[in-house]
């Protein structure tokens, strides 16, 4: 157990890729507040998100348009229980890609209902922006970001582009773009000494220029959404800086769709702000593992099961 009394704490939220069948089920069964969160999500979305999260099938849960609302719902349900059951008082928040929306909900900048509809539309626009088979993503392990940037530049042609998409650790960079360009970059990365290159099982090339049409549509959806100033600073993916106004949030969420996730710089910003413990709230332990590869000395706690709450000794 990590003693959190008088510690500077940051809370972070996972994005797409952290989902699994059964996520959030124990919270649903134990806490009425979690059950109410799923009920609220069903009402907003017009379908049974609980069934998808608990029973799948996994192929259906893994569809981008289903995954994004599902992860947001589970993360919010767990967060609400933590607020009810503990005295956790974070000084910073952040989320990885989709998780940034959960962070904004947690910080009071965006209502759960508005966030849920936005991520539903976000996923829909992302899927519509690029036909199946046109886009791709790959994880490159063992090369630093400067080399990966050079590889992407060398692999980009007039009719096909590839860019760094997620700067997850100093030596784990996800690239994204047109399928042919991603294949060229993957081959070149191996030639440049990458320890491993993994083509990811996705059809949507997130955080690449191919998402600009989706970003334009998302910007229109945001016109009628009220974004407040966060009550707790939220470090944004695009520039790894705390956002301080509703208008800035809108601009950065739109830009986030076609810009790289600066996760290494986000964690480094937390360290600059003297954060002592980082708590990951939501399904899986993806971000906890990534953070340890950025700085193995950072103390972390992961909360995705009911039993994990006991670790939050506040």
C-alpha positions in Angstrom: 0.0 0.0 0.0 1.2 3.5 -0.9 0.5 6.1 1.8 -1.1 9.0 0.0 -1.6 11.3 3.1 0.0 14.7 2.3 1.3 13.4 -1.1 0.9 15.3 -4.4 -1.2 13.1 -6.5 -2.1 13.0 -10.2 -5.0 10.9 -11.6 -4.8 9.6 -15.2 -7.3 7.8 -17.4 -6.7 5.2 -20.2 -7.9 5.3 -23.8 -8.8 2.9 -26.5 -7.0 -0.4 -26.3 -7.5 -0.8 -22.5 -10.9 -2.4 -22.9 -11.7 -6.0 -21.9 -14.8 -8.1 -21.4 -16.1 -7.8 -17.9 -14.6 -4.3 -17.3 -16.4 -2.5 -14.5 -18.6 -5.5 -13.6 -17.5 -5.8 -10.0 -18.1 -2.1 -9.4 -21.6 -2.4 -11.0 -22.4 -5.3 -8.7 -21.1 -3.7 -5.5 -21.8 0.0 -5.7 -25.2 1.5 -6.6 -23.4 4.6 -7.8 -21.6 2.6 -10.5 -24.9 1.0 -11.5 -26.4 4.5 -11.8 -23.5 5.5 -14.1 -24.2 2.6 -16.5 -27.9 3.4 -16.4 -27.2 7.0 -17.2 -24.9 6.0 -20.1 -27.6 3.6 -21.5 -30.1 6.5 -21.4 -27.8 8.9 -23.2 -26.6 6.4 -25.9 -29.9 4.6 -26.5 -28.4 1.1 -26.2 -27.1 -1.2 -23.5 -23.5 -0.3 -22.9 -23.4 -2.6 -19.8 -24.1 -5.6 -22.0 -21.2 -4.7 -24.3 -18.8 -4.1 -21.4 -19.7 -7.3 -19.5 -20.8 -9.8 -22.2 -19.5 -8.5 -25.5 -18.9 -10.2 -27.9 -15.4 -8.9 -27.8 -15.5 -8.2 -31.6 -18.4 -5.8 -31.0 -16.8 -4.1 -28.0 -13.6 -3.6 -30.0 -15.4 -1.6 -32.7 -14.1 2.0 -32.3 -17.6 3.4 -32.1 -18.4 1.1 -29.1 -15.0 1.1 -27.4 -14.8 4.8 -26.8 -18.1 5.3 -25.0 -17.6 2.0 -23.1 -14.1 3.0 -21.7 -15.4 6.4 -20.8 -18.4 4.9 -18.9 -16.3 2.4 -17.0 -13.7 5.0 -16.1 -16.3 7.4 -14.9 -18.1 4.8 -12.8 -14.9 3.9 -11.1 -14.0 7.5 -10.5 -17.3 8.3 -9.0 -17.0 5.4 -6.5 -13.5 6.6 -5.6 -14.8 10.0 -4.9 -17.6 8.5 -2.7 -15.4 6.0 -0.8 -12.1 7.9 -0.4 -10.7 11.3 0.3 -8.5 11.3 -2.8 -7.6 14.9 -3.8 -5.6 15.0 -7.0 -3.7 18.1 -8.0 -3.4 17.2 -11.7 -5.2 15.1 -14.2 -4.6 13.7 -17.7 -5.9 11.1 -20.0 -4.4 9.2 -23.0 -6.2 10.2 -26.2 -9.9 9.2 -25.5 -9.0 9.3 -21.8 -8.6 13.0 -22.0 -12.4 13.3 -22.1 -12.7 11.3 -18.9 -10.1 13.7 -17.3 -12.2 16.7 -18.3 -15.3 15.1 -16.8 -13.4 14.3 -13.6 -12.1 17.9 -13.5 -15.6 19.4 -13.8 -14.9 20.9 -17.3 -17.4 18.7 -19.1 -20.5 16.9 -18.1 -20.6 13.1 -18.4 -23.6 13.3 -20.8 -21.8 15.7 -23.1 -18.6 13.8 -23.0 -20.4 10.5 -23.8 -22.1 11.9 -26.9 -18.9 13.7 -28.0 -16.8 10.5 -27.8 -19.6 8.6 -29.6 -19.6 11.1 -32.4 -15.8 11.3 -32.3 -15.5 7.6 -32.9 -18.1 7.7 -35.6 -16.4 10.5 -37.5 -13.0 8.7 -37.1 -14.4 5.5 -38.6 -16.1 7.4 -41.5 -13.0 9.5 -42.3 -10.9 6.6 -43.7 -12.3 3.5 -45.5 -11.3 0.1 -44.1 -7.9 -1.0 -45.3 -6.7 2.5 -46.2 -5.2 3.4 -42.8 -2.9 1.6 -40.4 -0.9 2.0 -37.1 2.2 0.3 -35.9 4.2 0.3 -32.6 7.9 0.8 -33.0 10.0 -0.4 -30.0 13.6 0.4 -29.4 14.1 3.6 -31.3 13.8 7.2 -30.0 11.4 9.7 -31.3 13.9 11.6 -33.4 14.8 8.5 -35.4 11.1 7.6 -35.8 10.4 11.1 -37.1 13.2 10.7 -39.7 11.8 7.3 -40.7 8.3 8.8 -41.1 9.6 11.7 -43.2 11.5 9.2 -45.4 8.4 7.0 -45.8 5.9 9.7 -46.7 5.1 10.2 -50.3 2.8 12.6 -52.2 -0.1 10.2 -52.0 0.6 8.5 -48.6 1.6 9.9 -45.3 2.8 8.4 -42.0 3.6 10.3 -38.7 4.4 9.6 -35.1 1.0 9.3 -33.3 1.6 8.3 -29.7 4.9 9.2 -28.0 4.2 6.6 -25.2 7.7 6.1 -23.8 11.2 7.3 -24.9 11.5 4.1 -27.0 7.9 3.1 -27.7 6.5 5.2 -30.5 3.2 4.4 -32.3 3.1 5.6 -36.0 -0.1 6.2 -38.0 -1.2 7.0 -41.5 -1.8 5.5 -44.9 -1.4 1.7 -44.9 1.4 1.7 -47.6 3.3 4.4 -45.8 3.1 2.6 -42.5 4.4 -0.5 -44.1 7.3 1.4 -45.6 8.1 3.0 -42.2 7.9 -0.4 -40.5 10.4 -1.9 -42.9 12.7 1.0 -42.5 12.4 1.0 -38.7 13.7 -2.6 -38.7 16.6 -1.7 -40.9 17.4 1.2 -38.6 17.6 -1.2 -35.6 14.2 -1.3 -34.0 13.9 -4.0 -31.4 10.4 -4.8 -32.6 7.7 -3.5 -34.9 4.1 -4.5 -34.3 1.3 -3.7 -36.8 -1.7 -2.8 -34.6 -5.1 -4.5 -35.2 -6.9 -1.2 -36.0 -8.3 0.3 -39.2 -8.5 3.9 -38.0 -5.2 5.8 -38.2 -5.7 7.9 -35.1 -3.7 11.1 -34.5 -2.6 11.5 -38.1 -3.5 14.0 -40.9 -6.0 11.5 -42.2 -8.2 12.5 -39.2 -8.6 16.1 -40.2 -12.0 15.5 -41.8 -13.2 13.9 -38.6 -11.7 16.8 -36.6 -13.7 19.3 -38.7 -17.0 17.4 -38.0 -16.1 17.2 -34.3 -15.5 20.9 -34.1 -19.1 21.5 -35.3 -20.5 19.1 -32.7 -18.6 21.0 -30.0 -20.2 24.4 -30.9 -23.2 23.7 -28.7 -21.2 22.1 -25.8 -20.4 24.0 -22.7 -16.8 23.6 -21.5 -16.0 25.1 -18.1 -12.7 25.9 -16.7 -11.3 22.8 -15.0 -11.5 22.7 -11.2 -8.3 20.6 -11.3 -5.7 21.3 -14.0 -5.8 18.9 -16.9 -2.6 18.3 -18.9 -3.5 18.1 -22.6 -2.2 15.5 -25.1 -1.3 18.0 -27.8 1.1 20.2 -25.9 1.6 18.5 -22.5 0.5 21.7 -20.7 -2.4 22.3 -18.3 -5.4 23.8 -20.0 -7.0 26.8 -18.3 -10.2 27.7 -20.3 -13.2 26.2 -22.0 -12.3 27.7 -25.4 -8.8 26.3 -25.2 -10.2 22.8 -24.3 -12.4 22.9 -27.5 -9.5 23.9 -29.7 -7.1 21.3 -28.2 -9.6 18.4 -28.4 -10.2 19.1 -32.1 -6.4 19.3 -32.7 -5.9 16.2 -30.7 -7.5 14.0 -33.4 -4.7 14.7 -35.9 -1.8 15.5 -33.6 0.5 13.1 -31.7 -0.2 12.2 -28.0 2.7 13.7 -26.1 2.5 11.2 -23.2 6.2 11.2 -22.3 6.1 15.0 -22.0 2.8 14.7 -20.0 4.4 12.5 -17.4 7.5 14.7 -17.3 5.3 17.7 -16.7 3.8 15.9 -13.7 7.3 15.4 -12.3 8.0 19.0 -12.9 4.9 19.9 -10.9 6.4 17.7 -8.0 3.7 14.9 -8.4 4.7 12.0 -6.1 2.0 9.4 -6.9 0.1 8.7 -10.1 -3.2 6.9 -9.9 -4.6 5.2 -13.0 -8.4 5.0 -13.0 -10.2 2.8 -15.5 -10.0 -0.6 -17.2 -6.6 -2.3 -17.5 -3.1 -1.3 -16.5 -1.7 0.0 -19.8 -0.7 3.5 -18.6 0.8 2.2 -15.4 3.1 0.0 -17.4 4.0 2.8 -19.8 4.8 5.2 -16.9 7.2 2.7 -15.4 9.1 2.7 -18.7 9.3 6.5 -18.6 10.5 6.6 -15.0 10.7 3.5 -13.0 10.9 5.4 -9.7 7.4 7.0 -10.0 5.0 5.5 -7.5 1.9 4.3 -9.2 -1.5 2.8 -8.2 -3.9 1.2 -10.6 -7.7 1.1 -9.8 -9.7 -1.1 -12.1 -11.1 -3.6 -9.6 -13.1 -3.0 -6.4 -10.3 -4.5 -4.3 -7.9 -1.8 -5.6 -9.7 0.9 -3.7 -8.1 -0.2 -0.5 -4.7 0.9 -1.9 -6.0 4.5 -1.8 -5.0 5.3 1.8 -5.9 8.9 2.0 
